[in-house]
């Protein structure tokens, strides 16, 4: 590996950590009690969309029912970011998704179909079938446990 490649890799790692920190801050916007997840879509060094887990627009801001079970219509952070960019003039083709928790199977399908080429995540969710699907689709996966810096 050349010195340039090493510097480029170190620079990308620093950028990935910063965006993942921002996604973690964005997660705090969620009204969900059990788990707060944040997502950022970045393309050409610009944030083109963001999302956090929560209920659809116009619904009450309560993610869990009286038994502390997540309501079936709660949207995941990455689904919110992807659908938000779909309503804009931007395209997610060729973008990177930064997400605080690894995606589920349903969100992984959206990631593939939306043209996202890279997923950077911090926490690996206990069910990894979404990651398996992304790997099969040859989407670059980056698992960053430590993001302080």
C-alpha positions in Angstrom: 0.0 0.0 0.0 1.4 3.4 -1.0 1.8 6.3 1.3 -1.0 8.1 -0.7 -3.3 5.1 -0.3 -2.6 5.1 3.5 -3.3 8.8 3.8 -6.5 8.5 1.7 -7.6 5.6 3.8 -6.9 7.5 7.1 -8.7 10.6 5.7 -11.8 8.5 4.7 -11.8 6.8 8.1 -11.8 10.2 9.8 -14.7 11.4 7.6 -16.6 8.2 8.2 -16.3 8.7 12.0 -17.5 12.3 11.8 -20.6 11.5 9.7 -21.3 8.6 12.0 -21.1 10.9 15.0 -23.5 13.2 13.3 -25.9 10.3 12.6 -25.7 9.4 16.3 -26.6 13.0 17.2 -29.5 12.9 14.7 -30.8 9.7 16.4 -31.6 11.8 19.5 -34.4 13.4 17.5 -36.3 10.1 17.7 -39.2 9.9 20.1 -38.7 6.1 20.3 -37.9 4.8 23.8 -36.5 1.3 23.1 -34.0 2.3 20.4 -33.0 5.6 18.8 -31.4 5.3 15.4 -30.1 8.0 13.1 -29.1 8.0 9.4 -27.4 10.3 7.0 -27.1 10.0 3.2 -23.9 11.6 1.9 -23.0 12.1 -1.8 -20.2 14.1 -3.2 -19.2 15.3 0.3 -22.7 16.7 0.9 -25.5 15.4 3.2 -28.4 14.9 0.8 -30.8 13.4 3.3 -31.2 12.5 6.9 -33.6 10.3 9.0 -34.3 8.9 12.3 -36.7 6.2 13.4 -40.2 7.3 14.2 -43.9 7.3 13.1 -45.0 8.6 9.7 -45.7 12.3 9.3 -48.9 13.4 10.9 -49.0 10.5 13.4 -48.6 10.8 17.1 -44.9 10.8 18.2 -45.1 7.6 20.1 -43.2 4.6 18.8 -44.2 2.0 21.4 -47.6 0.8 22.6 -48.7 0.4 26.3 -46.8 -2.9 26.4 -43.5 -1.2 25.3 -43.7 -3.0 21.9 -42.7 -1.0 18.9 -45.7 -0.1 16.8 -45.8 -1.9 13.4 -45.9 1.4 11.4 -42.8 2.9 12.9 -40.3 3.8 10.1 -36.7 2.9 10.4 -34.1 5.7 10.1 -32.7 4.6 6.8 -36.2 4.2 5.3 -36.9 7.8 6.4 -33.7 9.1 4.8 -34.3 7.2 1.6 -37.9 8.2 1.2 -37.0 11.8 2.0 -34.4 12.0 -0.7 -36.9 10.4 -3.1 -39.2 13.4 -2.5 -36.3 15.8 -3.3 -34.5 16.7 -6.5 -31.5 14.7 -5.3 -30.6 11.1 -6.2 -29.1 8.6 -3.8 -27.3 6.8 -6.7 -23.7 6.3 -5.7 -24.1 7.7 -2.1 -23.0 6.4 1.3 -25.4 5.7 4.1 -24.2 6.4 7.6 -26.4 4.6 10.2 -26.1 4.1 13.9 -27.4 0.5 13.8 -27.0 -2.0 11.0 -30.0 -2.3 8.6 -32.8 -4.9 8.7 -33.7 -7.0 5.7 -36.5 -4.6 4.5 -34.3 -1.5 4.7 -31.5 -3.4 3.0 -33.8 -4.0 0.0 -34.4 -0.2 -0.1 -30.7 0.5 0.1 -30.0 -1.8 -2.8 -32.8 -0.4 -4.9 -31.9 3.2 -4.2 -28.4 2.9 -5.6 -26.5 3.4 -2.3 -23.0 1.8 -2.8 -21.6 2.0 0.8 -23.0 1.6 4.3 -21.1 2.7 7.4 -22.7 1.6 10.7 -21.7 1.5 14.3 -23.8 -1.0 16.2 -24.4 -4.5 14.7 -28.1 -5.5 15.3 -28.7 -9.0 16.6 -30.3 -10.1 13.4 -27.8 -9.8 10.5 -29.8 -10.9 7.5 -29.9 -7.3 6.2 -26.1 -7.2 6.2 -25.9 -10.6 4.5 -28.2 -9.3 1.7 -26.1 -6.1 1.3 -22.9 -8.2 1.1 -24.5 -10.4 -1.5 -25.4 -7.2 -3.5 -21.7 -6.2 -3.3 -22.4 -3.0 -1.3 -19.4 -1.9 0.7 -20.0 -2.4 4.4 -17.9 -0.6 7.1 -18.4 -1.5 10.7 -17.0 1.3 13.0 -17.2 0.4 16.6 -15.1 3.2 17.9 -16.1 6.6 16.5 -14.6 9.0 19.0 -11.9 11.4 17.6 
